[in-house]
């Protein structure tokens, strides 16, 4: 059960990462701030950070024990830092 969930989360992670890189390439190539591209990029970054969180948590459940506990805490810290940085970027634009 966990292996199938891990596979789904990993696929979402990779797909959002590839689409986000493509959107960044389009954004950098046009050299203008297209509001739709910025909005899509913010949404993809949210999906990306959530999938990173889920990926770390599912791996922590699979590992279990003391190492799994450290992974749970690490996953929460990484997610909080990514969300904080995204909120900083959104408020400054």
N, C-alpha and C positions, 0 to 999 in steps of 0.2 A: 504494500500500500504506500509506504513512504517513498519507495523507489519510483513509483509512477508519479507521485506528486513532485518529487525532486526533478524528474524529467520534464514535467510540464512547466515548472518554475524556471528551469534552465533554458527551455525554449523561449519563454516570454522574455527572459533576461537577454538572450542573444538577439532576438528579433527587435526589441526596443533599442538595444545598443546599435545595431546596424542601421536602423531607420534614423536614430538620432545623429549618427555620424553623417549619413547622407544629407539630412536637413542642415547640419552645420556646414557641410560643403556647399550646398546651394546658398546658404546665408552668406558665407564668406565670398563666394564667387560673385554674387550680385552686388556686394558691398553697399547694401542699403538695408534699412530696418523695415522689413516687411512684417506687419503686425500678425499676419496669419502664420508665418514661419516661426516667429518668436513664440506665439501661443502654442503651436504644435510642439515646438522644442521644449517648452516648459512642461507640457503634459507628458511627453515622452520621458523627460528627466524624472518626473514623479513616478511613472510606471517603472522606470529603471531602478530608482532607489527603493521602491517597494519590493521589486523582485530580488534585489540584493538582500534586503532584510529577510524575505521569506527563504531565500536560498541558504543564508547563514543559519537561520533557525531550524530548517529541516536537516541540515548537516549536523547541527548540535544535537538534535533528537536522535539521529542515527549514531553519533559517537557516544553519547551519554556519559555518565560519570562526572568526574571533576573537570575533565577537558570539555565536555559538553556544557557544563555550567559556565566556564570561561567563554565559550563560543556564544552562548546566549547573551551574556553581558556585552561582549564585543559587537554582536549584531545590533543591539539596542544603541550602543554608542555610535556606531557607523551610521545607522539610519538617522539618528538625531543630528549628527554633524552634516550629513547630506541635506536633510530637510532645512536646517538652519541656513546653510549656504544658499540654497535655492530661494528661500524667503528673502534673504538679503538682496539677491539679484533681481527678484521681482519688484521689491519696493524701491530700488534705485533706478529702475527704468521708467 
